[in-house]
Amino acid sequence: MHYELPIAAFIASFIVLIPLPWHWRVRNVPTLSLIAWLFISNMTYAINAVIWAGNIEVVAKVWCDITTKLQVGSNTALPTCCLCLCIHLERIASVRQVRMSPEQKRRRMIFDLLLCWGLPCITMALHYIVQGHRYDLVEDFGCRPAVYVSLASIFLFWLPPIIIVLLTLGFAGAAFYHFFCHRLTFERHLQAASSLTPNRYFRLMAMSLVQMIWVTIVTVSNMVFTLREGLRPWISWADVHSDFGRIGVSPTAFIPAQTLLIIYLSWWAIPISALLFAGFFAFGEDAKREYSAYWHATVRVVRRVLRRPAAATLGAVPVGLPTLTADSKSKSHYASEFDATDS
């Protein structure tokens, strides 16, 4: 039994939430969507690892139907969120438009939501085309999406993330091009076009590029390993879905060692993605200021709570607990990072 699997997934689920408050304040839809997808993916991985730790009992069928679709969606959602982020970073670095109207901000938010959530939902729906049976159940790992390995699965399952990665690298390259073209005045232009500092700008860009490299490695490795025995013929829709209600059950004792290793490594791809994301935002200057603000607020609350018994002994009227508010200086630091981009 792999006790480390649910522990690591639960830890990754909560670590990825650390940068949530300041990204929520700036209404950064791509990073908020990335946080949501990583949290959902890691939480489902953790629950699956708990339910099927050391067993292959066919239980929670509806749960598996839902989570396997979410796994398919996350394969597209993670690179799509980074693509959306790089699109906006490229527009910030360019000089095409400096300020945005409320209508343009609204259109930009709709564009972000369609990319980060609409496209993964379409991928989940298209998965049914190459879903040969209901799902697979692997001991210790839980339910996994079933894929009929054919030419159609390459175009619908593995190729879209790779295309999205290439588009992301293209926009990242364009953003760096704008930087080199305006490197002498880049910081001044960045402050005029947005509230980003160069440090925050390049941290967002670096996170996107690292995630894209990681997604490429995982996707290509899984595709090569899955296709090692060749493609199955696509005879007809009825043939592919002839035994659709079947649930493939795989005890680890009967899985070849090499295949089990690939399953194990691919499972860790999602927790590692969460750790990579948190690593770029949980230890920066923004995070330190946030931690400091929460620490001082907590200390003020504790001090007032400790003073209440003494005040009651002296006959004073006890006061209620204070409302926790962030430091005004800390709040003003988190202005919108993307207010100046066009839609």
C-alpha positions as CSV (number, residue, x, y, z in Angstrom):
1,M,0.0,0.0,0.0
2,H,1.3,3.4,-1.0
3,Y,0.4,5.6,2.1
4,E,2.4,8.5,0.6
5,L,-0.1,8.9,-2.2
6,P,-3.1,10.3,-0.3
7,I,-0.8,12.2,2.1
8,A,1.0,14.0,-0.7
9,A,-2.2,14.7,-2.7
10,F,-3.9,16.2,0.4
11,I,-0.8,18.4,1.2
12,A,-0.6,19.6,-2.5
13,S,-4.4,20.4,-2.4
14,F,-3.9,22.8,0.5
15,I,-0.5,24.2,-0.5
16,V,-1.9,25.4,-3.8
17,L,-4.5,27.5,-1.9
18,I,-1.8,29.6,-0.2
19,P,-1.6,32.2,-3.0
20,L,-5.4,32.3,-3.4
21,P,-6.1,35.5,-1.3
22,W,-3.9,37.9,-3.3
23,H,-4.8,36.4,-6.7
24,W,-8.5,36.7,-5.7
25,R,-8.1,40.4,-4.8
26,V,-6.6,41.2,-8.2
27,R,-9.2,39.1,-10.0
28,N,-6.6,37.2,-12.0
29,V,-8.8,34.7,-13.7
30,P,-6.1,32.5,-15.3
31,T,-4.2,32.0,-12.0
32,L,-7.5,31.5,-10.1
33,S,-8.6,28.9,-12.6
34,L,-5.2,27.2,-12.3
35,I,-5.5,27.1,-8.5
36,A,-9.1,25.6,-8.9
37,W,-8.1,22.9,-11.3
38,L,-5.0,21.9,-9.3
39,F,-7.0,21.8,-6.1
40,I,-9.8,19.7,-7.7
41,S,-7.3,17.3,-9.3
42,N,-5.2,16.8,-6.2
43,M,-8.3,16.4,-4.0
44,T,-9.8,13.7,-6.3
45,Y,-6.4,11.9,-6.5
46,A,-6.2,11.9,-2.7
47,I,-9.8,10.6,-2.2
48,N,-9.2,7.9,-4.8
49,A,-6.0,6.8,-3.1
50,V,-7.9,6.5,0.2
51,I,-10.9,4.6,-1.1
52,W,-8.9,2.1,-3.2
53,A,-5.8,1.7,-0.9
54,G,-4.9,-1.9,-1.2
55,N,-8.2,-3.0,-2.8
56,I,-10.0,-3.1,-6.2
57,E,-13.6,-3.2,-5.0
58,V,-16.0,-1.7,-7.6
59,V,-17.6,1.0,-5.5
60,A,-18.5,4.7,-5.9
61,K,-19.3,4.2,-9.6
62,V,-20.8,7.7,-10.1
63,W,-17.8,9.2,-8.3
64,C,-15.5,7.5,-10.8
65,D,-17.6,8.7,-13.8
66,I,-17.2,12.3,-12.6
67,T,-13.6,12.2,-11.5
68,T,-12.4,10.4,-14.7
69,K,-13.9,13.2,-16.8
70,L,-12.3,15.8,-14.5
71,Q,-8.9,14.1,-15.1
72,V,-9.5,14.4,-18.8
73,G,-10.4,18.0,-18.5
74,S,-7.4,18.8,-16.3
75,N,-5.1,17.5,-19.0
76,T,-6.2,20.4,-21.2
77,A,-7.1,22.9,-18.4
78,L,-3.6,23.3,-16.9
79,P,-1.8,24.2,-20.1
80,T,-4.8,26.3,-21.2
81,C,-4.6,28.5,-18.0
82,C,-0.9,29.1,-18.7
83,L,-1.7,30.0,-22.3
84,C,-4.3,32.5,-21.1
85,L,-1.9,34.0,-18.7
86,C,0.9,34.3,-21.3
87,I,-1.6,36.0,-23.7
88,H,-2.2,38.7,-21.1
89,L,1.5,39.0,-20.2
90,E,2.3,39.5,-23.9
91,R,-0.3,42.3,-24.2
92,I,1.1,44.0,-21.1
93,A,4.6,43.9,-22.5
94,S,3.5,45.3,-25.8
95,V,2.4,48.9,-26.5
96,R,-0.8,48.1,-28.4
97,Q,-3.1,49.5,-25.6
98,V,-2.4,51.1,-22.3
99,R,-5.7,51.4,-20.5
100,M,-8.9,49.3,-20.7
101,S,-12.5,50.3,-20.5
102,P,-15.0,48.5,-18.3
103,E,-16.5,46.8,-21.3
104,Q,-13.0,45.6,-22.4
105,K,-12.4,44.2,-19.0
106,R,-15.6,42.3,-19.1
107,R,-14.8,40.8,-22.5
108,R,-11.4,39.9,-21.3
109,M,-12.9,38.1,-18.3
110,I,-15.3,36.2,-20.6
111,F,-12.4,35.3,-22.8
112,D,-10.4,33.9,-19.8
113,L,-13.4,31.9,-18.6
114,L,-14.0,30.4,-22.0
115,L,-10.4,29.3,-22.4
116,C,-9.8,28.1,-18.8
117,W,-13.2,26.3,-18.4
118,G,-15.0,26.1,-21.7
119,L,-12.3,24.4,-23.6
120,P,-11.7,21.7,-20.9
121,C,-15.4,21.0,-20.8
122,I,-15.4,20.5,-24.6
123,T,-12.5,18.1,-24.2
124,M,-14.4,16.1,-21.5
125,A,-17.4,15.8,-23.9
126,L,-15.2,14.7,-26.8
127,H,-13.5,12.1,-24.7
128,Y,-16.6,9.9,-25.1
129,I,-15.7,9.4,-28.7
130,V,-12.5,7.4,-27.7
131,Q,-13.9,6.0,-24.4
132,G,-14.0,2.3,-25.1
133,H,-15.5,1.4,-21.7
134,R,-16.7,3.1,-18.6
135,Y,-13.4,3.5,-16.7
136,D,-10.4,1.6,-15.4
137,L,-9.8,0.8,-11.7
138,V,-6.2,0.5,-10.5
139,E,-5.4,-0.7,-7.0
140,D,-3.9,2.0,-4.8
141,F,-4.6,4.7,-7.5
142,G,-8.3,4.5,-8.0
143,C,-10.3,5.1,-11.1
144,R,-8.7,6.3,-14.3
145,P,-10.2,7.4,-17.7
146,A,-10.5,4.7,-20.3
147,V,-9.1,5.5,-23.8
148,Y,-9.4,3.4,-26.9
149,V,-5.9,3.8,-28.3
150,S,-6.4,4.8,-31.9
151,L,-5.7,7.6,-34.3
152,A,-8.7,9.4,-33.0
153,S,-7.4,9.3,-29.4
154,I,-4.1,11.0,-30.6
155,F,-6.0,13.9,-32.1
156,L,-8.6,14.2,-29.2
157,F,-6.6,13.2,-26.2
158,W,-2.9,13.9,-26.6
159,L,-2.5,16.4,-29.4
160,P,-4.5,19.3,-27.9
161,P,-2.3,19.8,-24.8
162,I,0.8,19.8,-27.1
163,I,-0.7,22.4,-29.4
164,I,-1.6,24.5,-26.4
165,V,2.0,24.3,-25.1
166,L,3.3,25.4,-28.4
167,L,0.9,28.4,-28.5
168,T,2.0,29.3,-24.9
169,L,5.6,29.2,-25.9
170,G,4.9,31.4,-28.8
171,F,3.2,34.1,-26.7
172,A,6.0,33.8,-24.1
173,G,8.5,34.3,-26.9
174,A,6.6,37.4,-28.1
175,A,6.6,38.8,-24.5
176,F,10.3,38.4,-24.3
177,Y,10.7,40.0,-27.7
178,H,8.8,43.1,-26.4
179,F,11.0,43.1,-23.3
180,F,14.2,43.2,-25.4
181,C,12.8,45.9,-27.7
182,H,11.9,48.1,-24.7
183,R,14.4,46.8,-22.1
184,L,15.6,50.3,-21.3
185,T,12.2,51.6,-20.5
186,F,10.5,48.3,-19.7
187,E,10.0,49.0,-16.0
188,R,8.5,52.4,-16.6
189,H,6.2,51.0,-19.4
190,L,5.2,48.1,-17.1
191,Q,4.1,50.5,-14.4
192,A,2.2,52.6,-16.8
193,A,0.5,49.7,-18.5
194,S,-0.3,47.7,-15.3
195,S,0.5,47.5,-11.6
196,L,3.0,44.7,-12.1
197,T,6.6,45.0,-11.1
198,P,9.3,43.4,-13.2
199,N,9.8,40.8,-10.5
200,R,6.1,39.8,-10.4
201,Y,5.9,39.9,-14.2
202,F,8.8,37.5,-14.7
203,R,7.7,35.3,-11.9
204,L,4.3,34.8,-13.7
205,M,6.1,34.2,-16.9
206,A,8.6,31.7,-15.4
207,M,5.8,29.8,-13.7
208,S,4.0,29.4,-17.0
209,L,7.1,28.2,-18.8
210,V,8.0,25.7,-16.1
211,Q,4.5,24.3,-16.1
212,M,4.5,24.0,-19.9
213,I,7.8,22.2,-19.9
214,W,6.5,19.8,-17.2
215,V,3.2,19.3,-19.0
216,T,5.1,18.5,-22.2
217,I,7.4,15.9,-20.5
218,V,4.4,14.2,-18.9
219,T,2.1,14.2,-21.9
220,V,4.7,13.0,-24.4
221,S,6.0,10.3,-22.0
222,N,2.5,9.0,-21.5
223,M,1.7,9.1,-25.2
224,V,4.9,7.2,-26.2
225,F,4.4,4.6,-23.5
226,T,0.7,4.1,-24.4
227,L,1.4,3.8,-28.1
228,R,4.4,1.5,-27.7
229,E,2.3,-1.5,-28.9
230,G,0.7,0.4,-31.8
231,L,-2.7,1.7,-32.6
232,R,-5.9,-0.3,-32.6
233,P,-8.1,-0.2,-35.7
234,W,-11.1,2.1,-35.7
235,I,-13.7,-0.2,-37.3
236,S,-16.9,1.6,-36.3
237,W,-18.5,3.6,-33.5
238,A,-20.5,0.4,-32.4
239,D,-17.3,-1.6,-32.3
240,V,-15.4,0.9,-30.1
241,H,-18.4,1.2,-27.7
242,S,-19.5,-2.4,-27.8
243,D,-18.7,-3.2,-24.2
244,F,-19.1,0.3,-22.8
245,G,-20.4,-0.7,-19.4
246,R,-17.3,-2.7,-18.5
247,I,-15.1,-1.5,-15.7
248,G,-11.5,-2.6,-16.1
249,V,-10.0,-3.8,-12.8
250,S,-6.2,-4.0,-12.4
251,P,-4.7,-5.4,-9.2
252,T,-1.1,-4.1,-8.9
253,A,0.2,-7.7,-8.5
254,F,-0.8,-8.4,-12.1
255,I,0.5,-5.2,-13.6
256,P,3.9,-5.4,-15.3
257,A,6.6,-3.6,-13.3
258,Q,7.4,-1.1,-16.1
259,T,3.7,-0.2,-16.5
260,L,3.2,0.2,-12.8
261,L,6.2,2.5,-12.7
262,I,4.7,4.7,-15.4
263,I,1.3,4.8,-13.6
264,Y,3.1,5.8,-10.4
265,L,5.1,8.5,-12.1
266,S,2.2,9.9,-14.1
267,W,0.1,10.0,-10.9
268,W,2.7,12.3,-9.3
269,A,2.5,14.7,-12.2
270,I,-0.5,16.6,-10.6
271,P,0.9,17.0,-7.1
272,I,4.2,18.1,-8.5
273,S,2.4,20.7,-10.7
274,A,0.7,22.1,-7.5
275,L,4.1,22.3,-5.8
276,L,5.7,24.1,-8.8
277,F,2.8,26.6,-8.8
278,A,3.0,27.2,-5.0
279,G,6.8,27.5,-5.2
280,F,6.6,30.5,-7.4
281,F,4.1,32.4,-5.3
282,A,4.2,31.1,-1.7
283,F,7.7,32.4,-1.0
284,G,7.9,35.7,-2.8
285,E,7.7,39.2,-1.4
286,D,4.0,39.4,-1.9
287,A,3.5,36.2,0.2
288,K,5.8,37.5,2.9
289,R,3.8,40.7,3.2
290,E,0.6,38.6,3.3
291,Y,2.0,36.3,6.0
292,S,3.1,39.3,8.0
293,A,-0.3,41.0,7.8
294,Y,-2.1,37.8,9.0
295,W,0.5,37.3,11.8
296,H,0.1,40.8,13.2
297,A,-3.7,40.5,13.0
298,T,-3.6,37.2,14.8
299,V,-1.3,38.6,17.5
300,R,-3.7,41.6,18.0
301,V,-6.6,39.2,18.5
302,V,-4.7,37.0,20.9
303,R,-3.6,40.0,23.0
304,R,-7.2,41.4,23.2
305,V,-8.6,37.9,24.1
306,L,-6.0,37.6,26.9
307,R,-6.8,41.0,28.3
308,R,-10.5,40.3,28.5
309,P,-10.4,38.3,31.8
310,A,-8.3,41.1,33.4
311,A,-10.8,43.7,32.3
312,A,-13.7,41.7,33.6
313,T,-12.0,41.4,37.0
314,L,-11.7,45.1,37.2
315,G,-15.4,45.5,36.4
316,A,-14.8,46.8,32.9
317,V,-17.3,46.1,30.2
318,P,-15.8,43.4,27.9
319,V,-15.4,44.3,24.3
320,G,-16.2,42.0,21.3
321,L,-13.6,40.5,19.1
322,P,-12.2,42.9,16.5
323,T,-13.0,42.5,12.8
324,L,-10.0,41.1,11.0
325,T,-8.9,43.4,8.2
326,A,-5.7,43.4,6.3
327,D,-3.3,46.2,6.7
328,S,-4.1,49.2,4.5
329,K,-0.6,49.4,3.2
330,S,-0.6,45.7,2.5
331,K,-4.0,46.0,0.6
332,S,-2.9,48.8,-1.6
333,H,0.1,46.8,-2.7
334,Y,-2.2,44.3,-4.4
335,A,-3.6,46.4,-7.3
336,S,-5.0,44.6,-10.3
337,E,-2.2,43.0,-12.4
338,F,-4.1,43.0,-15.6
339,D,-6.2,46.1,-15.6
340,A,-4.4,47.5,-18.5
341,T,-4.6,44.6,-20.9
342,D,-7.0,44.6,-23.8
343,S,-9.6,41.9,-24.2
